[in-house]
């Protein structure tokens, strides 16, 4: 039965898995500079998949998703700096903190819909920054500096595991029984409720998962940055970049978040070394164009206009 299930995996999943396996096998031989760039790309890919679990699958736009990443960063910094945890355990702590926060925040904010939910998540992220600034144990507003060395391979394999897990979880959700409920909520939540879908439970489950993975990715980000710093960790630009990634790649798709991460991060990195600030202007223009003319994103548009690819990409 398990063998039959494995054989049923689509070409997209096999393609992503093959890509990740090749990266894992070749990482020790990749030059350090390129490896650090790749690690940041994987971090943004993980963040993109985390937001896709709630915004892409249900249509609930979150402008405050950075809060889970930020608290994941602080969890690692506090765990390593104060509790003397190994960094990998700090990443796990960040994931647990992200999960707990998502459950708490989701119980309140997921009662709202549309623009009200988006505003609520934005307010939570802004408020969280000022709360952290007042907590002495979290650096007393200055952040937490760590001295844990330069470990690119450890960073790489940790974020690799997080990203690979997200891909498999996304596939499981979209192809399992829960996927029917998720799609019905995105299409018409009231109609979904009328046919017995427990929309509140499904949304909270997805939101909790998104917080879990964003917290873990935030932990790896703090590990690479050797600390957590308030204005950097809670920078709302992270939320906007996550949104840009799934909009450009294709909301709710399996491949879209990865394509979107490449499409957003690589130009951002290039422009960051040439014209600081212009990368966000260009990303914003691209997002507006895609939202207006190709709302399905890259993956959705390929499926729509190239029928031969419908059975191969999702």
Secondary structure, DSSP 8 states (H G I E B T S, - for coil): -HHHHHHT--HHHHHHHHHHHHHHHHGGGS-HHHHHHHHHHHHHHHHHHHHIIIIIHH----S-THHHHHHHHHHHHHHHHTS---HHHHHHHHHHHHHHHHHHHHHHHTTS-HHHHHHHHHHHHHHHHHHHHT-GGGTTTS-EE------HHHHHHHHHHHHHHHHHHHHHHHHSHHHHHHHHHHH-HHHHHHTT--HHHHHHHHHHHHHHHHHHHHHHHHHHHTEE-HHHHT-THHHHHHHHHHHHH-TT-SSHHHHHHHHHHHHHHHHHTTSTTHHHHHHHHHHHHHHHH-TTHHHHHHHHH-GGGTTT--
